[in-house]
Amino acid sequence: MQTASSGSPESSSSKQLRALFASGRPLLYIMSPEEQRVGRLLREAARHYFQKPVPLWTWSMTKGLECGDDTPPGEDTSDARTALDFIANFKGPAVFHLKDFHEPLREAAGIRRRLRDVYELCRDHGRFVVISSPVRYIPDELEHDIAFVEFSVPDVAEIRAFLEERAAAITASGGTVDISEATLVLMTRALQGLTLDEAGFAVRRALADGKNLGLPSIPALFDEKRLSVNRTGTIECITDGGQLNRVGGLEMMKKWLLERRALFQARDSIGVEMVPKGVMVMGVSGCGKSLSVKAIADCFQLPLYRIDTAEIFSGRHGPPEWAFAKACRMMEAIAPAVVWFDEIELGITSAVSSGEQGRIFAFFMTWMQEKVRGLFVAATANRIDLLPAEMIRKGRFDEVFFVDLPHNDERLEIFRIHLLRRGTDSSGLGIERLVGLTEGWTGAEVEQCVVSAMTTAMLANRAVTFDDLLRSAARIIPLSKTMKEKVDQLRDWARERAAPASLRE
């Protein structure tokens, strides 16, 4: 048995497969929806993992056994039992790829018995039987004979090798490809989390307007990934991101993020304990927690994905704990990225919770400690009384920020931002006079005041005035009054337990 040839980095799937072949286990079961990818890896194994290349036979119930050059075995082997008899009597080293063989295993005890015979006949003879299937089905009597491995989506090395292969094909057909290191890194990142088939669709989509593949193709590659991620139903790709300079106030949190950005970007060259893990943002409803998370993705120059806990608990995607774990694993495959857990207290509560919520909590705590370096977790919370101490202690999140009601200067800045977003310069409006009237307002209430005033002015076919803003402000009753007790309780709790996101006046 030989090692893989030197050159470009070896993918994790190739390493897994090489280790299994080196162990001499004659029966392998690969769970993966990517049948063609498994076949490609097995062709590489047949060429490079032996002293000299060995034949690769492929079986399906529609075609029977075929060798790599479409050579049939000389008899009809579409029947599973006949195919196993052929493998048992084969002389010399070989690799046999059995596609969707879980169905014959499920249906006939004679097939299971014959596969146990094959195990004995192939062991120590350089013959390997590899079952590939998108589902797992291993009968009890074969549990100790079959080595099981589940292939995740292609990693960086495999995606990069795929891109280099496609680049050669595009160039050969008369197209042009930017194969500079920086561009390859960006394209590889854009395709992370996709299967090779999906990556192929993304490349064809990028080439739809011409025969050029390079930096201008990056948005098209991301669009294909967005479709793939949103199809899961439990993860949403957020594209309407905010910008850090469009978030009013929150100077302390902004400063913290800008400092940690450099550490996160250097994550591969520093110790794992120095890489920022994430932040929790809690505070009064309407004060900009969600906008802050979107600004984090902009600050770190990363895509933003939101895990939808309501969908996870809906049951439409399997048991909630399984759906949650699958979503987290998919995010690791997509990394680097910012992962947003919105209103985390409603989906992940405490280890003392019964049933699935307790199991989800336990998984989340472990995952936060062991997740890959390229994921930055941003969690938002409103109901602090539902948050267990284990979640907010140091080590889970790097910092817990409290977003309070905006003070005077912050409210003025928020007024200016929302007016400017709607094409109005606030310098001549005298909005400073609104400071006293808007005491205790949230950022969302400031925005609603601006929207209402702009609507009034637009209906009158004129520019907005201070009087429009004043009349709009007079009609708003802030949350700090309608829910005074709860807001005061929240602020009192956070004063000693969380870092302020804003500078105090």
C-alpha positions in Angstrom: 0.0 0.0 0.0 1.4 3.4 -1.0 0.7 6.9 0.3 -0.9 9.5 -1.8 1.3 11.3 -4.3 2.9 14.5 -3.1 1.9 17.9 -4.5 -1.2 19.9 -3.6 -2.6 19.3 -0.1 -4.6 16.1 0.4 -8.3 16.5 1.2 -9.7 15.2 4.4 -11.9 12.7 2.5 -8.9 11.3 0.7 -7.0 11.0 4.0 -9.9 9.1 5.5 -10.1 6.7 2.6 -6.4 6.2 2.5 -6.3 5.3 6.2 -9.1 2.8 5.8 -7.4 1.1 2.9 -4.1 1.1 4.8 -5.8 -0.7 7.7 -6.7 -3.6 5.4 -10.4 -3.6 6.2 -12.0 -5.4 3.3 -15.6 -4.0 3.7 -16.1 -0.2 3.8 -19.4 1.7 3.9 -19.3 5.4 2.8 -22.4 7.4 3.5 -22.6 10.3 1.1 -25.1 11.8 -1.4 -22.2 12.5 -3.8 -22.0 9.2 -5.7 -19.8 10.6 -8.4 -17.4 12.1 -5.9 -17.0 8.8 -4.1 -16.3 7.2 -7.5 -13.7 9.8 -8.2 -12.0 9.2 -4.9 -12.0 5.4 -5.4 -10.4 5.8 -8.9 -7.6 7.8 -7.2 -7.3 5.1 -4.6 -7.1 2.3 -7.2 -4.3 4.3 -9.0 -2.2 5.4 -6.1 -2.9 3.4 -2.9 -1.4 0.1 -4.1 2.1 -1.0 -5.2 0.8 -0.7 -8.8 -2.7 0.3 -10.1 -5.5 -2.1 -9.6 -8.8 -2.5 -11.4 -11.9 -0.6 -10.1 -15.1 -2.4 -10.6 -18.4 -0.5 -10.2 -21.8 -2.2 -9.5 -25.3 -0.9 -9.7 -28.6 -2.9 -9.9 -29.3 -1.3 -13.3 -26.0 -2.1 -15.0 -24.4 -4.8 -12.9 -20.6 -4.9 -12.6 -18.4 -2.9 -14.9 -14.7 -2.3 -14.9 -13.2 1.2 -15.2 -13.0 0.9 -19.0 -16.7 -0.4 -19.2 -15.4 -3.9 -19.4 -18.2 -6.3 -18.3 -17.4 -9.4 -16.2 -18.5 -11.8 -19.0 -21.8 -12.7 -17.2 -24.9 -10.9 -16.0 -24.1 -9.5 -12.6 -27.1 -7.1 -12.1 -28.3 -9.5 -9.4 -26.6 -8.7 -6.1 -25.9 -12.3 -5.2 -24.2 -12.9 -8.6 -22.1 -9.8 -8.1 -20.9 -11.0 -4.7 -20.1 -14.4 -6.1 -18.0 -12.7 -8.8 -16.1 -10.7 -6.1 -15.6 -13.8 -4.0 -14.0 -15.7 -6.9 -11.9 -12.8 -8.3 -8.2 -13.3 -8.3 -5.8 -10.6 -7.4 -6.1 -7.1 -5.8 -9.0 -4.9 -6.8 -11.5 -2.3 -5.6 -15.2 -3.0 -5.9 -17.6 0.0 -5.7 -21.2 -1.1 -4.9 -23.7 1.7 -5.4 -26.8 1.8 -3.2 -26.1 -1.7 -1.9 -28.1 -0.9 1.3 -31.3 -2.1 -0.5 -30.0 -5.7 -1.2 -28.7 -5.8 2.4 -32.1 -4.8 3.7 -34.1 -7.3 1.6 -32.3 -10.7 1.7 -30.6 -12.6 4.5 -28.7 -14.6 1.9 -27.0 -11.4 0.6 -26.0 -10.5 4.2 -24.6 -14.0 4.6 -22.7 -13.9 1.3 -21.2 -10.5 2.2 -19.8 -12.1 5.4 -18.2 -14.8 3.2 -16.7 -12.1 1.0 -15.3 -10.4 4.1 -13.3 -13.6 4.8 -12.3 -14.2 1.2 -11.1 -10.7 0.6 -9.2 -10.1 3.8 -5.4 -9.9 3.4 -5.8 -10.4 -0.4 -5.8 -6.7 -1.5 -9.4 -6.7 -2.4 -11.7 -4.1 -1.0 -15.5 -3.8 -1.3 -16.8 -0.3 -0.8 -20.6 0.3 -0.4 -21.7 3.9 -1.1 -25.2 5.2 -0.2 -26.9 8.4 0.8 -28.4 6.6 3.8 -27.0 4.4 6.5 -28.1 0.8 6.7 -25.7 -1.7 8.3 -27.3 -5.0 9.5 -26.5 -6.1 13.0 -24.7 -9.2 11.8 -22.3 -7.0 9.8 -21.8 -4.3 12.3 -18.3 -5.4 13.3 -17.2 -6.3 9.8 -18.0 -3.1 8.0 -15.9 0.1 8.5 -18.4 3.0 8.3 -17.4 6.6 7.4 -19.6 9.6 6.5 -18.2 12.0 4.0 -18.9 15.7 4.8 -19.0 18.3 2.0 -15.6 18.8 0.2 -13.1 20.7 2.2 -10.8 23.6 1.0 -8.2 21.2 -0.5 -10.9 19.3 -2.5 -12.7 22.5 -3.7 -9.4 24.0 -4.8 -8.4 20.9 -6.7 -11.8 21.0 -8.4 -11.3 24.6 -9.3 -7.9 24.0 -10.8 -9.3 21.1 -12.8 -12.2 23.3 -14.1 -9.8 26.1 -14.8 -7.8 23.8 -17.1 -10.9 22.7 -18.9 -12.1 26.3 -19.4 -8.7 27.4 -20.7 -8.6 24.4 -23.1 -12.0 25.4 -24.5 -10.9 28.9 -25.2 -11.9 30.7 -22.0 -9.8 32.7 -19.6 -9.4 32.1 -15.9 -7.7 34.2 -13.2 -5.6 31.6 -11.4 -3.8 34.0 -9.1 -3.5 32.9 -5.5 -5.7 35.6 -4.1 -8.5 34.9 -6.6 -8.3 31.1 -6.1 -8.6 31.7 -2.3 -11.7 33.9 -2.8 -13.4 31.4 -5.2 -12.6 28.5 -3.0 -14.2 30.3 0.0 -17.2 31.1 -2.1 -17.8 27.4 -2.9 -17.1 26.0 0.5 -20.1 24.1 1.9 -21.3 23.0 -1.6 -21.1 19.5 -3.0 -18.9 19.1 -6.1 -22.0 18.9 -8.3 -23.3 22.1 -6.8 -19.9 23.7 -7.2 -20.0 22.7 -10.9 -23.4 24.4 -11.3 -22.0 27.5 -9.6 -19.1 27.7 -12.0 -21.4 27.2 -15.0 -23.6 30.0 -13.7 -20.6 32.3 -13.3 -19.6 31.5 -17.0 -23.2 32.1 -18.3 -22.3 35.7 -19.4 -19.0 34.8 -21.0 -16.0 32.4 -20.8 -14.2 34.2 -18.1 -13.7 33.0 -14.5 -12.2 35.3 -12.0 -13.0 38.1 -9.5 -16.1 39.2 -11.3 -17.5 35.6 -10.9 -17.4 35.7 -7.1 -21.0 37.1 -6.6 -22.4 34.4 -8.9 -20.6 31.7 -6.9 -22.0 33.1 -3.7 -25.5 33.2 -5.2 -25.4 29.5 -5.9 -24.3 28.8 -2.3 -27.1 31.0 -1.0 -29.6 28.9 -2.9 -28.1 25.7 -1.5 -28.0 27.0 2.1 -31.5 28.4 2.0 -32.8 25.1 0.7 -31.9 23.4 4.0 -34.8 25.3 5.6 -32.9 25.7 8.9 -30.2 28.1 7.8 -30.8 31.5 6.1 -28.2 33.4 4.3 -28.5 37.1 5.2 -27.7 39.4 2.4 -29.2 42.7 3.5 -26.3 43.3 5.9 -25.6 46.5 7.8 -22.4 48.5 7.9 -20.5 49.4 11.1 -20.5 53.1 10.3 -24.3 53.0 9.9 -24.9 51.8 13.5 -25.5 54.7 15.8 -23.6 54.8 19.0 -22.4 51.5 20.6 -18.8 52.8 20.7 -17.5 50.3 23.1 -18.7 47.3 21.1 -17.4 48.8 17.9 -14.0 49.3 19.4 -14.0 45.7 20.7 -14.9 44.4 17.2 -12.3 46.4 15.4 -9.6 45.1 17.8 -10.7 41.5 17.5 -11.0 41.6 13.7 -7.2 41.5 13.3 -7.0 38.5 15.6 -9.8 36.7 13.7 -8.1 37.3 10.3 -4.9 35.9 11.7 -6.6 32.8 13.2 -4.5 30.3 11.3 -1.2 31.7 12.6 -2.1 32.3 16.3 -3.0 30.0 19.2 -6.5 28.7 19.2 -7.2 30.3 22.6 -6.5 33.7 21.0 -9.0 33.4 18.2 -12.3 35.2 18.9 -15.2 32.8 19.4 -18.1 35.1 19.4 -20.2 37.6 21.3 -23.7 37.7 22.9 -25.7 40.9 22.5 -28.6 41.4 24.8 -30.7 44.4 25.5 -33.9 46.3 25.2 -36.0 45.3 22.2 -35.6 47.8 19.3 -32.2 49.1 20.4 -30.3 47.6 17.4 -29.2 44.1 18.4 -30.0 42.5 15.0 -28.4 45.5 13.2 -25.3 45.1 15.3 -25.0 41.4 14.3 -25.2 42.4 10.6 -22.5 45.0 11.2 -20.3 42.4 12.8 -20.3 40.4 9.5 -19.5 43.6 7.6 -16.7 44.4 10.0 -15.1 41.0 9.7 -15.8 40.9 5.9 -17.6 37.6 6.2 -20.9 36.2 5.0 -23.7 36.0 7.6 -25.9 33.0 8.2 -28.8 32.8 10.7 -29.8 29.5 12.2 -33.6 29.4 12.4 -34.5 27.7 15.7 -38.2 27.9 15.0 -37.7 25.8 11.9 -35.5 23.4 13.8 -38.2 22.8 16.4 -40.9 22.6 13.8 -40.2 18.9 13.2 -40.2 19.3 9.4 -36.4 18.6 9.3 -36.3 15.6 11.6 -35.8 15.4 15.3 -34.8 18.9 16.6 -31.5 17.9 18.2 -30.5 16.2 14.9 -31.6 19.2 12.8 -29.7 21.5 15.1 -26.5 19.5 15.0 -26.7 19.2 11.2 -27.1 22.9 10.9 -24.1 23.5 13.1 -22.0 21.0 11.2 -23.0 22.6 7.9 -21.8 26.0 9.2 -18.4 24.4 10.0 -18.2 23.3 6.4 -19.1 26.8 5.1 -16.6 28.5 7.4 -15.3 31.2 7.5 -18.6 32.9 8.4 -20.5 34.7 11.1 -23.3 32.5 12.6 -26.3 34.3 14.0 -28.4 32.7 16.7 -31.4 35.1 17.0 -33.3 35.1 20.3 -31.1 32.3 21.5 -32.9 32.0 24.9 -36.1 30.7 23.1 -34.3 27.7 21.5 -31.4 26.9 23.7 -32.2 27.2 27.4 -30.7 25.1 30.1 -29.2 21.7 30.7 -31.9 21.0 33.3 -34.6 21.2 30.5 -36.2 17.9 29.7 -35.9 16.1 26.4 -34.7 17.6 23.2 -34.0 21.1 24.6 -31.6 19.8 27.2 -29.8 17.7 24.6 -29.6 20.7 22.3 -28.1 22.8 25.1 -25.5 20.1 25.9 -24.5 19.9 22.2 -24.3 23.7 21.9 -22.0 24.1 24.9 -19.7 21.4 23.6 -19.8 22.8 20.0 -18.9 26.3 21.2 -15.8 24.9 22.7 -14.7 22.7 19.8 -16.0 24.4 16.6 -13.6 25.3 13.9 -11.6 28.6 14.1 -13.3 30.1 11.1 -16.7 30.5 12.7 -17.6 33.6 14.7 -20.9 33.2 16.7 -23.1 36.2 17.3 -26.1 35.5 19.6 -28.9 37.9 20.5 -31.2 37.7 23.5 -34.2 39.6 24.9 -35.3 37.4 27.8 -32.2 37.4 30.1 -34.1 35.5 32.8 -34.1 32.5 30.5 -30.4 32.5 30.0 -28.5 29.9 32.1 -25.2 31.0 33.8 -23.3 28.3 31.8 -24.1 30.1 28.6 -22.9 33.6 29.5 -19.8 32.8 31.5 -16.4 33.7 30.1 -15.1 31.0 27.8 -18.4 30.4 25.9 -18.5 33.9 24.4 -15.6 36.3 24.4 -17.9 39.1 25.6 -21.5 39.7 26.6 -22.6 43.2 25.6 -25.7 45.0 26.8 -27.3 47.4 24.4 -29.1 50.0 26.5 -31.5 52.7 25.5 -29.5 55.2 23.4 -28.4 58.3 25.3 -28.7 61.9 23.9 -25.8 61.9 21.5 -26.6 58.4 20.2 -30.2 59.4 19.5 -29.0 62.4 17.5 -26.7 60.2 15.5 -29.5 57.7 14.9 -31.7 60.5 13.7 -29.0 61.7 11.3 -28.3 58.1 10.0 -32.0 57.4 9.2 -32.5 60.8 7.6 -29.4 60.4 5.5 -30.5 56.9 4.4 -33.6 58.5 3.0 -31.8 61.3 1.2 -32.2 64.1 3.7 -29.4 66.2 5.2 -30.2 66.8 8.9 -27.8 69.8 9.3 -30.5 72.4 8.7 -33.4 70.7 10.5 -32.5 71.5 14.1 -33.0 67.9 15.3 -31.0 68.8 18.5 -34.3 70.2 19.8 -35.8 66.7 19.8 -33.4 65.4 22.4 -35.5 66.2 25.4 -38.7 64.9 23.8 -37.2 61.6 22.8 -35.7 60.7 26.2 -36.0 56.9 26.8 -36.6 56.1 23.1 -35.2 53.0 21.4 -33.4 53.2 18.0 -36.4 51.6 16.4 -38.7 54.3 17.7 -36.4 57.0 16.3 -36.5 55.2 12.9 -40.3 55.1 13.0 -40.4 58.8 13.8 -38.3 59.6 10.8 -40.4 57.2 8.5 -43.6 58.8 9.7 -42.3 62.3 9.1 -40.9 61.5 5.7 -44.3 59.9 4.7 -46.2 63.1 5.7 -43.8 65.2 3.7 -44.0 62.9 0.7 -47.8 63.0 0.7 -47.6 66.8 0.7 -45.0 66.7 -2.1 -42.4 68.7 -0.2 -39.2 68.2 1.8 -39.4 67.0 5.4 -39.3 69.7 8.1 -38.6 69.9 11.8 -42.4 70.3 12.5 -43.0 67.0 10.7 -40.5 65.3 13.0 -42.0 67.0 16.0 -45.6 66.0 15.3 -44.5 62.5 14.6 -42.5 62.3 17.8 -45.5 63.6 19.8 -47.6 60.6 18.7 -45.0 57.9 19.8 -45.3 56.4 23.3 -41.9 54.7 23.9 -41.4 51.1 25.1 -39.6 52.5 28.2 -43.0 53.8 29.4 -45.4 51.1 28.2 -43.1 48.4 29.6 -41.4 50.4 32.2 -41.1 47.7 34.9 -39.6 45.1 32.5 -37.2 47.6 30.9 -36.0 48.7 34.3 -35.5 45.1 35.5 -33.5 44.3 32.4 -31.3 47.4 32.8 -30.7 46.7 36.5 -29.8 43.0 35.8 -27.3 43.9 33.0 -25.6 46.8 34.9 -23.5 44.3 36.9 -23.4 41.3 34.6 -22.6 42.6 31.1 -20.3 45.0 29.4 -21.9 48.2 28.2 -22.0 48.5 24.4 -22.1 52.3 24.6 -20.1 55.0 26.5 -22.1 56.4 29.4 -22.9 60.0 29.3 
